[in-house]
Amino acid sequence: MNTQKRPRILVGVSGSRASLAALRWAAYEAERQQGLLRAVLIWAPEQRASYARAVGGADAPQAHERARRTLADTLRTVLGPGPLANTTAEVMEGAAERVLVAESAEADLLVLGSTAPLTSLRSIGPVVRTCLSLARCPVVVVSAANFPLDLRPQPDPASEPTQRDDDRFALAADVVQARGSGG
């Protein structure tokens, strides 16, 4: 029996170019360490002042569905037709920095993306800044400014996409939907 614990890598995904770079790096690191990858997309319901008149827009179920599709599309874009073994995906509701800090307690590494070059703390966004100071595990910030521009997976000429590949991504989307019910 193998009693060695597998590293758990948590990656925050938003659909942005920076989060695509973070997901790609996290997937590589999970594979390198033979670890578990958990991709999380966090959405927050629109906040309005109590006196503000409601305007047309997506309600919570529509926003959740949009987040689920964004996460499934991001996984498909970055991870390509390869197997999703050892990868889970989840849509969660809340403030991104709060959720990521809380979820970092169960991770061995938190991976985030940044659109700015990482030259100073002032150049990074509030979510990354909060996670760097409060996360309960080490944090890696992948700068999209320093990451390869072509984030598309390179096709293997020996393998053409099959119906099984499409089924696998449909299954990944169902997992995202089931796990992201807001609980």
Secondary structure, DSSP 8 states (H G I E B T S, - for coil): -------EEEEE--SSHHHHHHHHHHHHHHHHHT-EEEEEEEE------TTS---S---HHHHHHHHHHHHHHHHHHHHTTS--TTEEEEEEES-HHHHHHHHGGG-SEEEEEESS-SSSGGGS-HHHHHHHHH-SS-EEEEEGGGS-S--S----TT----HHHHHHHHHHHHHHHHHTS--
